[in-house]
């Protein structure tokens, strides 16, 4: 299921070039903002929750997910170098699964870890807020990586679609239209975080069982479908 | 013995027919797939390599379907035309990765790098390679698992003459070893130097198949047209038309030139300078007016 060579190539493609700078910029911004807020306003649970919910979970995690998920396969398909993976006796599902693992790992490192650090800076994990949002970021990383990996497999404009989804649907639309929140990775992740935090600082519009089922279904379906798409991927000539 | 069977294969993209009902069998030895740019060679090679589904028809390798069959790549090595590789890797890392994906190790990769004589630059990043070096590393990645079928899409593009010779030697050797080697090209001379057998594709159709010498003769024996300017067009025209190697001459007053149709190519090319010298005429322009590959091919299709 997991091919270390595919993983190595994917890691190096993801972390090698400018992509790594973009991946690193948002977490640094989050930590910098947290330091400033803590310095100006002191430790406050509500502020910590607002910042981690609004900036970290609603904005940073999906954007990192877009970069890592689409970046794990999109550029290779775009420039045609994926032919070196496809011309091998390696199962397409293995290629997708491996790339998913890499995308999840990269999204987790660049989103959950800084969320945890920012949470500690903001209020020293008071009311379990840092841990709760970190868990939310970890959970969301899995679903985002799977969704955006699929997007990278099916569309040449994966990054654009991914960002539109992340920013418009998750961040903007979700906050205006209640129904949209039920179909939001962010809300599913918050449902898990709510369970961890226990208090009323972290809340979700979706019940935990629903959220868990939807997370699992979306992740599995997206991964399966990406594997199917890769099996019949067409590399058209340049003529 | 590895035989690639293309059976009544067509491929269209929307309204455009790229490959039109082609049937051919590619057996051991070197086969050249010849055709002008845009003839459908890459589309055909992509279908042979399992990267494109035929709209109709089948492509099989020793009876096994190629499309949606990963296991087939144990037997196929592919050298794509596109430049993109994993540029951030060194040549060695790239070939080792290709070997690993076949379940092989660094030893196989080293052997393949030696075969293409790229050991001297194997530790440099691919992004620093010249086109010829890239081509050789691509070749190494395709050879790493000792495939019985090798597919190469325009492998000589961008190579200098020395690199071209090296690759030709290598492909010839592969053919002699009994492998099935198929390469595409739009340059007749390349195909002529390398392939025993050629398949000609023009505008998506299978135009000719067989021994290259026979096809080459068809190509050189066709009527050639020349545009000639000289210090005395009319005297030159009169002297040339007296010889059976020319079948027609038009004096183009507006252009100030002669349009000459030659039926015996070899004879005409020695006749023209001799006649000019004998009559004290200076030749100012001699240019073939229908040497474009397209016209050569369209002649072939008609023949």
Interface residues (C-beta under 8 A of the other chain):
Chain A: X3 X4 X5 X6 X8 X9 X12 X13 X16 X17 X79 X80 X81 X83 X84 X85 X86 X87 X88 X89 X90 X91 X92 X231 X232 X233 X234 X235 X236 X237 X238 X239
Chain B: X13 X18 X37 X38 X39 X40 X41 X42 X43 X45 X46 X49 X50 X51 X52 X53 X68 X70 X71 X72 X73 X74 X76 X77 X78 X80 X81 X82 X84 X85 X86 X88 X89 X97 X98 X100 X101 X102 X103 X141
